[in-house]
Amino acid sequence: MRRRTPLPPSPLPQRSGIDPVRLRMPTEAGYPTVGAFLAAHYAGGAGAPAVAELLRTGGVVGPDGRSLHAADPYVPGGHLWFHRELPPEVPVPFAPAVVYRDAHLLVADKPHFLATTPRGSHITQTALARLRHELELPDLSPAHRLDRLTAGLVIFSIRPEDRGAYQLLFQRKAVFKEYEALAGYDPAAGFPRTVRSRIEKTRGVIAAAEVPGEPNAQTTVELLEHRSGLGRYRLTPHTGRTHQLRVHMNSLGLPILGDPVYPEVTDPAPDDYRRPLQLLARRLGFTDPVTGLTHRFESGRTLRAWTDYEGWAEGREA
């Protein structure tokens, strides 16, 4: 089996927990200069002017940390790095809490509205970037991901050499996951029950959809308690499709409170924190693939609507 050549270390440190961009100059290309390569690479793109300015001001560097200039010769197979200028983000006024940490593993309790990893317009305001920066753990990497709107437990590896082992836990379905959700109560629904369906998510379309075909998603739904037309549910996913729990609760006619996608796509402002999705990754359990320890973790967060449904519905501050 052919081993991959290790990537050269970055000469630039992270900024606010975000790695610099790394580009490899293709060996098969024959550009005369670094400037010509970057101009062709970003031709017609929105980032072309910014990269040209970084090159002009010394913001693009080579493996030794020396600033590269437009007229520098092209090096086939060589690497260059730079920090992309990021647009300002509205700070998310909620912080991830560290539930557990050892030399290999970090478990965080993520709040609602904070994305797990950089994506789209959420870059520095993510659990990964903030934990890297605040805890000075530049190699921190997620083993899985929670939706931005879902709160609860997320596992991160601390060392690059352990990353694959923790990610493999989720690929092999070797992690026990239990969620808590608030939704309407239907006395005729008949719980507990298992929901099986085929869920497909089209790139660029916000909502996932249940379609005919062999089921690829399975969730056990249990009613824990109910009052005043509101139910508190335990959701145990046996698969990991995008939006699976939200889709399955909606298919039961019991969409999760605060869901801006199911049953209808709405468009709340990015900084409207008044009605968080009432879905929480409550518990995680697994055998640590690095240390052999048996772990059981529980989120310390609560779903606000259960104790203050009126205030949650009216969008009052907690």
N, C-alpha and C positions, 0 to 999 in steps of 0.2 A: 504494500500500500504506500503510495507516494505521500510524503509528508509535506504539509504546506510550509512555505517559507515564512518565518515569523515577520510580522510587520515591524518596521522601525518605530522606536518610541517617539512620541510627539515632542518636539522642542518647545512647544507652547503649553503653558498650564491651562487648566479649565478656567472659564469665566462664569461665575455664578452657577457652578455645577454643570456647565455645558462644555463638551469637548470641542476643540477646533475642527474645522473642515479639513479632511486629508484627501488629496488628489494624487493619483499615480499617473505619471506621464507614460502613455502606452509605448511599448517597445517597437510596435509595428508602424507607428506614426513618424512622420519626418518633418516636424515643425522646425523652423530655423531658430526660434527664440521662445522663452517662457511666455512672453507677451502674446505671441502668435498662438500658442497652445491655449492659453486662457481665453483669448478672444474667440477662438473657434469653439471651445468647450461651452461657453456661455452665450454663443451667438443667438441673438433674438430673445434671450431670456431677460426677465425683470431684474435679475441680479448682476447683469453684465456691467452696468456703470459702477456699481458699488465695488465689484472685484477689481475693475480697472483703477479705481481710486485707491484701493488698498495696495495694489501693486505700485502705484505712483508714490505712495507715502511710506513704503517700507513695511506694510502689514502682512506681506506674503513672505514666508521664510522657508529655507531648505532644512535638511536633516541636522545641520550643525547650528541652526538658529540664526544664521545670517540672512539678512533681508535680501530678497531677490528683486530684480528690476526687469522691466519689459525687454531690455536688450540682452539679458543674460542668455547664454546658450541653452537650448533644449537638451535634457538629459534623458534618453530613452530608458524607461523603467524606474526613473527617479521619482521622489515624492516631494510634495510641497504642502504647506499648512497655512491656514489663516483663520481668523475669527470673523464669522459673518456678523454684520451689524444687525441686531435684532430690533424689531419694533417694540415700543413700550407696551407692557402688559399691566392690566389692572391687578394689583396685589390681591390674592385670595386671603381673606382675613381669618383663616383657620389653619392650624398647624398640624402636621402629622405627629403622632406620639410614638415613641419607641417602646414597644412591649417587651422585646427581648433582644439581646445582642451578645454574641460571643466572637471568637476570632474568625468565624466563617460565615455566620448567619445573622441577619438583622430582620426582625419582624416589626412592621410599623402598623399603626392603627390610623388609617387614612380618613380624613374628613370628607364630607360631601363637597362637591364643586372643585376638588383638586385632582387634576389628572394624574395618573400613575407615572407616565413617561412623556417626554416631549413629543408633541404631535400637533400639526395644524397651527393654530394661533396660540396654543399653550406650550410654552417652551421653558422659561425659567420658573413659571408658576406651576410646577409639577412636584409631586412627592420626590421623585428621583433627584431632580436638580437641587431642591431645597435640602434634602438630607445629605447629599454629597457635600454641599457648601457648608451647611451648619455643623456637620459632624466631622468635616475634613476627611471624607472617605471618597476619594476621586474614582476608585475602581468599583464603587457600588453599582450593582446591576440587578434588575428585577427578574425573578424567576417566573413571574406570570403578571397579569394585569387586571385591574379593576376599572370599570367604566368611571369616567370623571364624576358622574352623578351618584355613584354608589359609594357608600362609606364602608370602612371595615379593614380587615386584616390583609396585609400584602407582605410577601416574602421577598427579601433581597439577599443576594450573595455579596460578600464583602471582598473576596479575593477572586481575581479572574480565573484561576485554576479550579475553583469550585463551582463556577457558574453553570457549566453543563450538567453537573450532577443534580443540582437543585431544579433546573429546568426540566430534566428528564423525569423527575418525580411527577410533574404535571402531565407530561406527555404519556406516561405509563398509567395515569389515573391512580397514583399511589398516595394521593392526598385526600383525606376526609375533609369535605367542605360543607358547612351548614350556614344558611342565610336566614335572616329574619325580615319579614315584610309586613306592612300594614295595607289592608285593602278592605273593600266592603265585605259585609257578612251576608251570606245567603244560606238560610237554614236547610234549603233543599239540595245544596251542592254535594253533600255526602263526603265528608273527609274522615280518614285520610284517603288520598287517591294518587295514582301515578299518571302523569301526563306524558304521552309519547307522540311525537310528530316529526315531520321533516321541516327543518328551518333552513332557509337560504337567505344570504345577505348579498345584495348586489352592490358593487363598489360605486360610491357616489350617491347612493340612496340611503337616507337616514334610517328608515325602518327596515328591520328584517321581516320576512314573511313566511308563514306556514304554507307549504305547497304539497301537492300529491306526491306520493312516492314512499320508499322505504324510510322508516323513522331514523333520524340521526341525532335526536335530542330526547332526553328523558329526565323528568323531574318528579320527585315525590313531594307532595304538598300536604301538610298537616295543619289543622287548626289548633292553636294553643289555647286561645280564649277569645271571647267576643263581648262587646258591650256597645249599646247605643248604635247598632248598625255597623260597627267597625270590628274587623277581625284582625287578630295577630297570628301570623302564620310562620311555621318553620318550613323552609324550602331546602331540599337536599338534591342538588344536581348530580346526575350520574354521567353527564357529558358536559361539554363546555362550548356550546355554540354561542355566537354573538347575540346578546340580548335575550338569551334563552329563558331566564326566569321571568323577565318582563313580558315576553311573548306568551309564555305558558299561562301566566296569571291572567293576562288579557283574554286568552282563548277560553278561560273558564267564566268569562264575564265579570271578572274581579280585577280590573287593572290596578296596579300598585299606585297608591296615593302619590301625587306629585310628579307622575311620569309625563314628560312633555312630548312623548312620541307615541305611546299606546294609550288609548285606542286612536288618538288623533294627534298629528304632528302640530305642535304649537311653536312659538318662537320667543321664549322669554329672553330678556336681556341677559348678557353674560354675567353681569354683576347683580342680578336679582337673586338674592340668597334667601328669600322669605319662605319658600315652599320646597325644601329639599325632597328629592325622591326618597320615599320611605322604604328603603332597601339597605340592608346592612349585612356585610360578610361577618357573621357572628363568631364562628369557630373554625379552626383549622387543626388538623392532626396528621402527623406523619412520623416515620422513622428517619432520622437524619442520615443521609447517605454518606456524609463525611465523618461524623463522630459516632454514629450508631445510637445516639440518644433518641428516646421516644418523646416527641413534643406534642403538647396539647395547649393551644392558645385560644383566648377568648377576648373579643373586643370589649372595651370599657365604654363604648358609645351607646347612646339610646336613641330610639326613634321618637322624636318629639311629639308627633301627633297622637301617640297613645295616651299621654298624660295631659296634653293641651291641644286637643283637636280644634277647638274654637279659635285659639290664637294662631295655630298653624294655618287654618283655613282663611283667616283674615290677613295673614301675612304680618302679624305682629312679631316683634323681636322676642327671642326666647329669654 
